[in-house]
Amino acid sequence: MSLPPGPVASLNEIALDEALDVLDPLRHLRTDASDFARDDEDTVVVPSQPRSILGETIRLMFPVDSPLVSISLKVDASHGCGGIAWPAGEVLSNYIAFRGTRYLQGKKIVEVGSGTGLVGLVAGALGGTVWITDQAPLLGIMQQNVTLNNLQSCVSVHELNWGETPPSDIPPPELILAADCVYFEPAFPLLVQTLSEMAVGGSTEILFCYKKRRKADKRFFTMLKKKFSWEEVEDDPNREIYNREAISLLTLTKRP
């Protein structure tokens, strides 16, 4: 019995996407009209980076409408896509700053996929005890940013590869922060595994911010729903603004 052409074409397209991702993990972050001409409304085109960013320092303030904290951030694209500031990281930083010190003071907080460390730095500046984590090539820029903001007393840098056992010197967190971690499809199950291992039942709060970029993102949430339920954050006054940019901020709850 022959299959209808639609499903076959869809499976072939998925296989091709996965093969291309392995060859060029950042390809879906580049704007290419030929790539998007065939996509439907599920796909949002991500603007291409106008130039290389190497060794620059920027200053960001949160929340943007009434700043409580100012962060100096070294950005450097030579470390890969994690070495620069991405929109979902700024959205999550702004939200936790909006919640303020009363929300973060004294909490044990882990940021996964930290990149430059921006979100974790904001959490530390507002009273949290924070572990920012990522792969080895990004540890240097994260440590520089911790030092640049004089947050050594409350923000620690650790290597954490998704899918591996978290370091023993990172305690069970009360809050997990994740921003712009949905971009490389082979890492999807590894990210879900790490979030599941670090979350202590329903007592660990997880704030998960991501920008919708392509149809493959749906596969991540198919994996995620096996371990977590989620709902959109509704008390962020900027929600309508960033939703228009295809950015969502979610709270995840681990399933029993």
Secondary structure, 3 states (H helix, E strand, C coil): CCCCHHHHHHHHHHHHHHHHHHHCCCHHHCCCHHHHCCCCCCCCCCCCCCCCCCCEEEEEEECCCCCCEEEEEEECHHHCHHHCCCHHHHHHHHHHHHHCHHHHCCCEEEEECCCCCHHHHHHHHCCCEEEEEECHHHHHHHHHHHHHCCCCCCEEEEECCCCCCCCCCCCCCCEEEEECCCCCHHHHHHHHHHHHHHCCHHHCEEEEEEECCCCCHHHHHHHHCCCEEEEECCCCCCHHHHHCCCEEEEEEEECC
